[in-house]
Amino acid sequence: MAAGAGRLARGRAATPVRCRVVLVSVEGRRLGFEVSAHDGVEVIGEGTHERVIVDAGRFTARALAKRAAGGSGGG
């Protein structure tokens, strides 16, 4: 997972903020997003975010096999 963000303006207390997230790329299991936040007056932050789709069954099987082999799973 990766994320990058920039703060463009200082938010005011108790001000509603609207966030927008747009899926901008799909490369295999990797998804790329553009994100922004707006306080009703101006854009107060924007950035990018990346996620990877994980096959839960495959992930669990590999983790259990690693544990059974005595792996610590710490990296």
C-alpha positions in Angstrom: 0.0 0.0 0.0 1.2 3.5 -0.8 -0.2 6.9 -0.1 0.9 10.5 -0.8 -0.9 13.5 0.4 -0.5 17.3 0.6 -2.2 19.8 2.8 -3.2 22.9 0.9 -5.2 24.9 3.4 -5.8 25.0 7.1 -9.2 23.6 8.1 -11.5 25.4 10.5 -13.0 23.6 13.5 -16.4 22.1 13.0 -16.4 22.8 9.3 -17.9 20.0 7.2 -15.4 18.5 4.7 -16.3 16.7 1.5 -13.9 14.0 0.3 -13.7 12.7 -3.2 -11.9 9.5 -4.3 -11.5 8.5 -7.9 -10.2 5.2 -9.2 -7.7 6.2 -11.8 -5.8 3.0 -12.6 -6.1 -0.7 -12.5 -2.9 -2.7 -13.2 -3.6 -6.4 -12.4 -4.3 -6.5 -8.7 -3.0 -2.9 -8.1 -5.6 -0.1 -7.8 -4.6 3.6 -8.0 -6.8 6.4 -6.6 -6.7 10.2 -6.6 -8.1 11.7 -3.4 -9.1 15.3 -2.5 -10.8 17.1 0.4 -12.8 20.3 0.1 -14.2 22.4 2.9 -16.9 24.1 0.8 -14.7 27.1 0.1 -11.5 25.6 -1.3 -9.5 22.4 -1.7 -7.8 21.7 1.6 -5.9 18.5 0.7 -5.2 16.2 -2.2 -3.1 13.1 -2.9 -2.9 9.6 -4.2 -3.5 6.2 -2.7 -2.7 2.7 -3.8 -4.2 -0.6 -2.8 -3.6 -4.2 -3.8 -6.3 -6.8 -4.0 -5.4 -9.8 -1.9 -6.8 -13.3 -2.4 -7.8 -14.1 1.2 -7.7 -17.9 0.8 -4.2 -17.9 -0.7 -2.9 -15.4 1.8 -4.2 -17.5 4.8 -2.9 -20.7 3.3 0.6 -19.2 2.9 0.6 -17.7 6.5 -0.5 -21.0 8.0 2.2 -22.9 6.0 4.8 -20.4 7.2 3.7 -20.7 10.8 3.8 -24.5 10.6 7.4 -24.3 9.2 8.4 -22.2 12.2 8.5 -18.9 10.5 8.0 -15.8 12.6 6.0 -13.9 9.9 7.7 -10.7 10.9 9.0 -9.6 7.6 
